[in-house]
């Protein structure tokens, strides 16, 4: 049996009120909020967060593949999937792949993972999708787009929580939204109403109907219908045309009200939301996603769903949020307003040489006295033994030993909270803190580690760990 073995999601902590956007430009606004990636987040770091959530209860050495999908990957030419696999401490002989350009990149990656698992090419394939799209100021898209990430693990065996039944795909060549390489920072559109009606609406309905016919299901026999949309109105129109029953919970929440439209990540985030919502064994789930065409996949829930380890998921991240204090910060985070530049630093050679320490966060444990330390050094600071240690992967949780709000540290946002963290299982590490309220930081508070952008190096991004208050 091939299908989904696990799932996870990630929503940034920051939320921007749509009313604040409207007030900033003096235009009509909509109710609700959109999720906004912090200044040190991007699609790669958010994908890792969703992957870590999905990996609850699974060891990284069991991974057979890591797939990353996004239209906003930090690199136009460099694998993000390989970097994420390194951060996860996945095996060296792992199948990695990046999927980009189309909003359907996530379901394309999901389909590729399902095919690979069915063919026996790889097992336990982690599929992630993340998005940080930027809208043209004063447009409807600015109040529509949100940031987020989703992840699922695909494999074969009795621990499959949702069995894969099959899929169909339909192409649809139309200009709905687009961005040109090296020319467009923001989303482009021509006639959204026409494209949504003639492109998205017609193709999504046709795809769902074709899938129902293929699998011999009537609309009312599907326990949960998970389908993406460019906006709330278009989503509702498909529900009406297909005669689905939103009042019964049959239609999965598309997250527009409080998160926004997350593009490539939307189907995996919605799927994670569906799988954490109390579905029963035998329930059919239909997943449909649009982007210059539609992919539709069918799954059947199994008894293994109830045996998964607890995770934060979509609901947990929805419950943990912080208002973005100004519209100006939103414009800076999205690259619309200048944030200023920090002094570039970093070395690709150094990162390559120390990737095990930097990304997978390996320290060492003294074989003589048992002291755990980070970074790895040859001489134990406690017993002074030399070159007598075992490398160990450091914990991702700990408590705050000491901190300072530093206004001299060169950063895009001041002040920078610099911390000394005592990690669970031993070891002390020096980190920056993110996603924090300054007046709430205190000694001995519980913190968790999160992968973030430290700074732009010279012509490349520098990623490392930061700590944050436990969400």
C-alpha positions as CSV (number, residue, x, y, z in Angstrom):
1,X,0.0,0.0,0.0
2,X,1.5,3.3,-1.1
3,X,0.3,6.7,0.2
4,X,0.9,9.3,2.8
5,X,2.7,8.3,6.0
6,X,2.9,11.6,7.8
7,X,2.1,15.3,7.4
8,X,3.1,18.7,8.8
9,X,2.6,22.4,8.3
10,X,4.1,25.8,9.1
11,X,2.6,29.2,9.3
12,X,4.8,32.2,10.3
13,X,4.0,33.8,13.6
14,X,3.5,37.3,12.2
15,X,0.1,38.4,11.0
16,X,-0.8,41.5,9.1
17,X,-4.3,43.0,9.4
18,X,-5.9,43.6,6.0
19,X,-7.4,46.7,7.5
20,X,-3.8,48.0,8.1
21,X,-3.0,47.5,4.5
22,X,-6.1,49.4,3.5
23,X,-5.4,52.2,5.8
24,X,-1.8,52.4,4.6
25,X,-3.0,53.1,1.0
26,X,-6.3,54.7,1.7
27,X,-8.2,52.0,-0.1
28,X,-11.1,49.6,0.8
29,X,-10.0,46.7,2.9
30,X,-11.2,43.2,3.7
31,X,-11.6,41.5,7.1
32,X,-9.0,39.1,8.5
33,X,-5.2,38.8,8.3
34,X,-2.5,37.4,6.2
35,X,0.5,35.5,7.5
36,X,3.8,37.2,6.9
37,X,7.3,35.6,6.9
38,X,9.7,37.4,9.3
39,X,12.7,39.3,7.9
40,X,14.9,36.3,8.4
41,X,12.6,33.7,6.8
42,X,12.2,32.6,3.3
43,X,10.6,29.6,1.4
44,X,13.6,27.4,2.3
45,X,13.4,28.0,6.1
46,X,9.6,27.6,6.1
47,X,9.8,24.4,4.2
48,X,12.3,23.1,6.8
49,X,9.8,24.0,9.6
50,X,7.0,22.1,7.8
51,X,9.4,19.1,7.3
52,X,10.4,19.0,10.9
53,X,6.7,19.0,11.9
54,X,6.1,16.2,9.4
55,X,9.1,14.2,10.8
56,X,7.7,13.9,14.3
57,X,8.1,10.3,15.2
58,X,10.4,9.5,12.3
59,X,14.2,9.3,12.3
60,X,16.1,11.1,9.6
61,X,18.2,8.1,8.6
62,X,15.0,6.4,7.4
63,X,14.4,9.1,4.7
64,X,14.7,8.0,1.1
65,X,13.9,11.3,-0.6
66,X,13.5,15.0,-0.1
67,X,11.5,17.1,-2.7
68,X,11.1,20.8,-2.5
69,X,8.5,22.8,-4.4
70,X,8.2,26.6,-4.6
71,X,7.9,29.5,-7.1
72,X,9.9,31.6,-4.7
73,X,12.9,29.5,-4.0
74,X,15.8,31.6,-2.7
75,X,18.0,30.3,-5.5
76,X,17.3,30.4,-9.2
77,X,20.1,27.9,-9.7
78,X,21.0,25.8,-6.7
79,X,19.2,22.9,-5.0
80,X,17.2,23.9,-1.9
81,X,16.1,20.3,-1.4
82,X,19.7,19.2,-0.9
83,X,20.3,21.9,1.7
84,X,17.1,21.0,3.6
85,X,18.1,17.3,3.5
86,X,21.5,18.3,5.0
87,X,19.8,20.3,7.7
88,X,17.5,17.3,8.5
89,X,20.7,15.1,8.7
90,X,19.3,12.8,6.0
91,X,21.5,10.0,4.6
92,X,24.1,10.8,1.9
93,X,22.5,8.4,-0.6
94,X,19.2,10.2,-0.7
95,X,17.0,11.2,-3.7
96,X,16.6,15.0,-3.8
97,X,14.8,17.1,-6.3
98,X,13.5,20.7,-6.7
99,X,10.2,21.7,-8.4
100,X,9.6,25.2,-9.5
101,X,8.0,27.8,-11.9
102,X,4.4,26.5,-11.8
103,X,2.0,26.9,-8.9
104,X,1.3,23.2,-9.5
105,X,4.9,22.4,-8.5
106,X,3.7,21.0,-5.2
107,X,1.3,18.5,-6.7
108,X,3.8,17.7,-9.4
109,X,6.3,16.9,-6.7
110,X,3.7,14.9,-4.8
111,X,2.9,12.9,-7.9
112,X,6.6,12.2,-8.6
113,X,7.0,11.0,-5.0
114,X,4.0,8.7,-5.3
115,X,5.3,7.3,-8.6
116,X,8.7,6.7,-7.1
117,X,7.3,4.9,-4.1
118,X,5.0,2.8,-6.3
119,X,8.0,1.9,-8.5
120,X,10.2,1.0,-5.5
121,X,12.7,3.7,-6.4
122,X,12.6,5.3,-2.9
123,X,10.6,5.0,0.3
124,X,9.8,7.7,2.9
125,X,10.0,10.6,0.5
126,X,9.5,14.0,2.2
127,X,7.6,16.4,-0.1
128,X,7.6,20.1,1.0
129,X,6.1,23.2,-0.5
130,X,6.6,26.8,0.7
131,X,5.8,30.2,-0.7
132,X,6.6,33.9,-0.1
133,X,5.1,35.6,-3.1
134,X,5.0,39.4,-3.4
135,X,2.1,41.4,-4.7
136,X,2.1,44.7,-6.5
137,X,1.2,47.5,-3.9
138,X,-2.4,48.7,-3.7
139,X,-3.7,45.7,-5.6
140,X,-6.2,43.0,-4.4
141,X,-3.4,40.5,-4.3
142,X,-1.7,42.4,-1.6
143,X,-4.6,41.6,0.7
144,X,-4.8,38.1,-0.6
145,X,-1.4,36.5,-0.6
146,X,0.0,34.9,2.5
147,X,3.2,33.0,3.5
148,X,3.3,29.4,4.7
149,X,4.5,25.8,4.1
150,X,3.2,22.3,4.1
151,X,4.8,18.8,4.0
152,X,3.8,15.2,3.6
153,X,5.8,12.0,3.7
154,X,5.2,9.4,1.0
155,X,6.0,5.8,1.2
156,X,4.8,2.2,1.2
157,X,3.8,-0.1,4.1
158,X,1.3,-0.7,6.8
159,X,2.0,2.7,8.4
160,X,0.4,4.6,5.5
161,X,-2.3,6.9,7.0
162,X,-3.9,7.8,3.6
163,X,-3.8,5.2,0.8
164,X,-3.2,6.6,-2.7
165,X,-5.9,5.6,-5.1
166,X,-4.8,7.4,-8.3
167,X,-4.8,10.8,-10.1
168,X,-5.7,12.7,-13.2
169,X,-4.2,15.9,-14.7
170,X,-5.6,18.5,-17.2
171,X,-3.6,21.2,-18.8
172,X,-4.9,24.8,-19.2
173,X,-2.8,27.4,-21.0
174,X,-4.0,30.8,-19.8
175,X,-2.4,33.9,-18.2
176,X,-3.8,34.1,-14.7
177,X,-0.7,35.2,-12.7
178,X,3.0,35.2,-13.7
179,X,6.4,36.5,-13.0
180,X,9.2,36.9,-15.6
181,X,12.7,35.7,-14.6
182,X,14.9,38.6,-13.5
183,X,12.3,41.2,-14.5
184,X,9.4,40.9,-12.1
185,X,9.7,41.0,-8.3
186,X,5.9,41.2,-7.8
187,X,3.0,39.1,-9.2
188,X,1.7,40.2,-12.6
189,X,-1.8,39.8,-14.0
190,X,-3.9,41.0,-16.9
191,X,-7.6,40.3,-16.4
192,X,-7.9,38.3,-13.2
193,X,-11.8,38.0,-13.3
194,X,-11.7,36.5,-16.8
195,X,-8.8,34.2,-16.1
196,X,-10.3,32.9,-12.9
197,X,-13.6,32.2,-14.5
198,X,-12.4,30.8,-17.8
199,X,-9.3,29.2,-16.5
200,X,-9.4,28.2,-12.9
201,X,-13.2,27.8,-12.5
202,X,-13.8,25.7,-15.6
203,X,-10.7,23.5,-15.3
204,X,-11.0,22.9,-11.6
205,X,-14.6,21.7,-11.9
206,X,-13.8,19.6,-15.0
207,X,-10.9,18.0,-13.1
208,X,-12.9,17.2,-10.0
209,X,-15.7,15.7,-12.1
210,X,-13.3,13.6,-14.1
211,X,-11.7,12.3,-10.9
212,X,-15.1,11.4,-9.4
213,X,-16.0,9.5,-12.5
214,X,-12.7,7.7,-12.6
215,X,-12.9,6.5,-9.0
216,X,-16.7,5.8,-9.1
217,X,-17.5,8.3,-6.4
218,X,-20.5,10.6,-6.1
219,X,-19.8,14.1,-4.6
220,X,-21.5,13.2,-1.3
221,X,-19.3,10.1,-0.9
222,X,-16.2,12.2,-0.5
223,X,-15.6,12.9,3.2
224,X,-13.3,15.8,2.6
225,X,-12.6,17.8,-0.6
226,X,-9.3,19.7,-0.5
227,X,-8.9,22.1,-3.4
228,X,-6.9,25.3,-3.8
229,X,-8.0,28.6,-5.3
230,X,-6.6,32.0,-6.2
231,X,-9.0,33.7,-3.8
232,X,-11.9,33.1,-1.5
233,X,-14.6,34.0,-4.1
234,X,-13.3,31.5,-6.6
235,X,-13.1,28.8,-4.0
236,X,-16.7,29.3,-3.1
237,X,-17.9,29.2,-6.7
238,X,-16.4,25.8,-7.2
239,X,-18.1,24.6,-4.0
240,X,-21.4,25.9,-5.4
241,X,-21.0,24.4,-8.9
242,X,-20.0,21.0,-7.5
243,X,-22.8,21.1,-5.0
244,X,-20.5,20.3,-2.1
245,X,-21.8,20.9,1.4
246,X,-19.5,23.4,3.2
247,X,-21.7,23.4,6.3
248,X,-21.0,19.8,7.0
249,X,-17.3,20.2,6.9
250,X,-17.0,18.4,3.6
251,X,-15.0,21.3,2.1
252,X,-11.6,21.9,3.6
253,X,-10.9,25.5,4.8
254,X,-8.6,27.2,2.2
255,X,-7.1,29.4,5.0
256,X,-7.9,32.6,3.2
257,X,-9.4,34.4,6.2
258,X,-6.5,34.3,8.6
259,X,-3.5,33.1,6.5
260,X,-4.1,34.1,2.9
261,X,-3.5,32.4,-0.4
262,X,-0.2,30.5,-0.1
263,X,0.2,29.5,-3.8
264,X,2.2,26.3,-4.3
265,X,2.1,25.5,-0.5
266,X,-1.7,25.8,-0.3
267,X,-2.7,22.2,-1.2
268,X,-0.2,20.6,1.2
269,X,-1.2,23.0,4.0
270,X,-4.9,22.3,3.4
271,X,-4.2,18.5,3.2
272,X,-2.4,18.7,6.5
273,X,-5.3,20.6,7.9
274,X,-7.7,17.8,6.7
275,X,-5.6,14.9,8.1
276,X,-5.5,16.5,11.5
277,X,-9.2,17.2,11.6
278,X,-10.5,13.9,12.8
279,X,-11.1,12.0,9.6
280,X,-12.1,8.3,10.1
281,X,-10.7,5.1,8.5
282,X,-12.4,4.5,5.1
283,X,-13.0,8.2,4.5
284,X,-12.2,9.4,1.0
285,X,-10.2,12.6,0.5
286,X,-9.9,14.4,-2.9
287,X,-7.0,16.7,-3.4
288,X,-7.1,19.2,-6.3
289,X,-4.7,22.0,-7.2
290,X,-4.7,24.5,-10.0
291,X,-1.8,26.2,-11.9
292,X,-2.0,26.4,-15.7
293,X,-4.0,23.2,-15.3
294,X,-5.2,21.0,-12.5
295,X,-3.9,17.9,-10.7
296,X,-6.5,15.8,-8.8
297,X,-5.5,12.9,-6.5
298,X,-7.7,10.6,-4.5
299,X,-6.8,9.0,-1.1
300,X,-8.5,6.8,1.5
301,X,-7.8,7.2,5.2
302,X,-6.5,4.2,7.1
303,X,-6.5,3.2,10.8
304,X,-2.8,4.2,11.0
305,X,-3.8,7.9,11.0
306,X,-4.8,7.6,14.7
307,X,-1.3,6.3,15.6
308,X,0.7,9.2,14.4
309,X,2.8,11.2,16.9
310,X,1.4,14.6,18.0
311,X,2.6,17.5,16.0
312,X,2.0,21.3,15.8
313,X,0.3,21.1,12.4
314,X,-1.8,23.8,10.9
315,X,-4.0,24.2,14.0
316,X,-1.1,24.6,16.3
317,X,0.5,27.3,14.2
318,X,-2.9,29.0,13.8
319,X,-3.2,29.3,17.5
320,X,0.3,30.9,17.8
321,X,0.5,34.4,16.2
322,X,1.7,37.9,16.7
323,X,0.4,41.1,15.1
324,X,2.8,42.8,12.7
325,X,3.2,46.2,14.3
326,X,3.4,48.4,11.2
327,X,2.6,48.3,7.5
328,X,6.1,49.8,6.8
329,X,7.7,46.6,8.2
330,X,5.5,44.5,5.9
331,X,6.8,46.5,2.9
332,X,10.4,46.1,4.1
333,X,10.0,42.3,4.7
334,X,8.6,41.9,1.2
335,X,11.5,43.9,-0.4
336,X,9.2,46.7,-1.6
337,X,10.9,49.2,0.7
338,X,14.6,49.2,1.3
339,X,15.8,47.6,4.5
340,X,19.4,48.7,4.3
341,X,22.3,46.4,3.9
342,X,24.4,44.6,6.5
343,X,28.1,44.0,6.0
344,X,28.4,40.9,3.8
345,X,30.3,38.0,5.3
346,X,30.6,34.2,5.0
347,X,32.6,31.8,2.9
348,X,31.2,29.0,0.7
349,X,34.3,27.0,1.4
350,X,33.8,27.3,5.2
351,X,30.2,26.4,4.9
352,X,31.0,23.3,2.8
353,X,33.7,22.3,5.3
354,X,31.6,22.7,8.4
355,X,28.1,21.8,7.0
356,X,27.6,19.0,9.4
357,X,28.1,21.4,12.4
358,X,26.3,24.4,10.8
359,X,23.2,22.7,9.3
360,X,22.7,19.3,11.0
361,X,24.0,20.9,14.2
362,X,26.5,18.4,15.3
363,X,28.6,19.0,18.5
364,X,30.7,16.6,20.5
365,X,30.6,14.6,23.7
366,X,33.8,14.0,25.7
367,X,34.5,10.3,26.1
368,X,36.3,11.0,29.4
369,X,34.0,13.2,31.4
370,X,30.8,13.2,29.2
371,X,30.7,17.0,28.7
372,X,28.7,18.0,25.6
373,X,30.0,21.1,23.7
374,X,29.3,23.1,20.6
375,X,31.0,23.8,18.3
376,X,33.3,20.8,18.0
377,X,36.8,21.5,19.4
378,X,39.7,19.3,20.0
379,X,40.3,19.9,23.7
380,X,37.6,19.4,26.4
381,X,37.1,22.5,28.4
382,X,36.3,20.5,31.6
383,X,38.8,17.6,31.8
384,X,41.3,18.9,29.2
385,X,41.4,15.6,27.3
386,X,42.5,16.0,23.7
387,X,40.9,14.5,20.6
388,X,38.8,12.1,22.6
389,X,35.2,12.7,21.8
390,X,32.2,11.4,19.9
391,X,30.1,13.6,17.5
392,X,26.5,14.0,18.6
393,X,23.5,15.8,17.1
394,X,22.4,18.6,19.4
395,X,18.9,19.0,20.7
396,X,16.5,21.5,19.1
397,X,15.1,22.7,22.5
398,X,16.6,24.2,25.6
399,X,16.3,27.1,28.1
400,X,17.7,30.6,28.1
401,X,20.9,30.9,30.2
402,X,21.6,34.5,29.4
403,X,20.7,37.2,26.9
404,X,21.2,40.8,25.9
405,X,19.3,43.2,23.6
406,X,22.2,44.5,21.5
407,X,21.9,47.7,19.6
408,X,25.4,47.6,18.2
409,X,25.1,44.3,16.4
410,X,24.9,44.8,12.6
411,X,21.4,43.7,11.7
412,X,18.5,44.7,9.5
413,X,16.4,45.1,12.6
414,X,17.5,46.6,15.9
415,X,18.1,45.6,18.6
416,X,19.2,42.0,18.1
417,X,18.6,39.7,21.0
418,X,21.8,37.7,21.5
419,X,21.4,34.6,23.7
420,X,23.3,31.8,25.4
421,X,21.1,28.7,25.4
422,X,21.5,25.5,27.4
423,X,20.3,22.7,25.2
424,X,18.4,19.6,26.4
425,X,20.8,16.7,26.8
426,X,23.8,19.0,27.3
427,X,25.7,21.6,25.4
428,X,25.5,25.4,25.4
429,X,25.2,27.5,22.2
430,X,25.3,31.1,21.3
431,X,22.4,32.2,19.1
432,X,20.3,35.2,18.0
433,X,16.6,35.2,19.1
434,X,13.8,35.7,16.6
435,X,9.9,35.9,16.8
436,X,10.2,37.4,20.2
437,X,8.6,40.3,22.1
438,X,11.5,42.1,23.8
439,X,9.7,42.6,27.2
440,X,8.8,38.9,27.4
441,X,12.3,37.6,27.1
442,X,13.5,36.3,30.5
443,X,16.1,34.0,32.0
444,X,15.3,30.3,32.1
445,X,12.5,30.6,29.6
446,X,12.0,27.6,27.3
447,X,13.1,28.1,23.7
448,X,13.3,26.1,20.5
449,X,15.7,26.3,17.6
450,X,14.6,27.4,14.2
451,X,16.6,27.6,10.9
452,X,16.8,31.2,9.6
453,X,18.7,33.5,7.3
454,X,21.5,35.0,9.3
455,X,22.4,37.5,6.6
456,X,23.1,37.8,2.9
457,X,26.7,36.7,2.3
458,X,28.6,38.0,-0.6
459,X,26.4,36.7,-3.5
460,X,24.8,33.9,-1.5
461,X,22.5,33.3,1.6
462,X,23.9,32.4,5.0
463,X,21.6,30.1,6.9
464,X,22.1,29.1,10.5
465,X,20.1,28.4,13.7
466,X,18.3,30.9,15.9
467,X,16.2,30.4,19.0
468,X,12.7,31.6,19.6
469,X,10.2,31.3,22.5
470,X,8.3,28.0,22.2
471,X,5.3,28.4,20.0
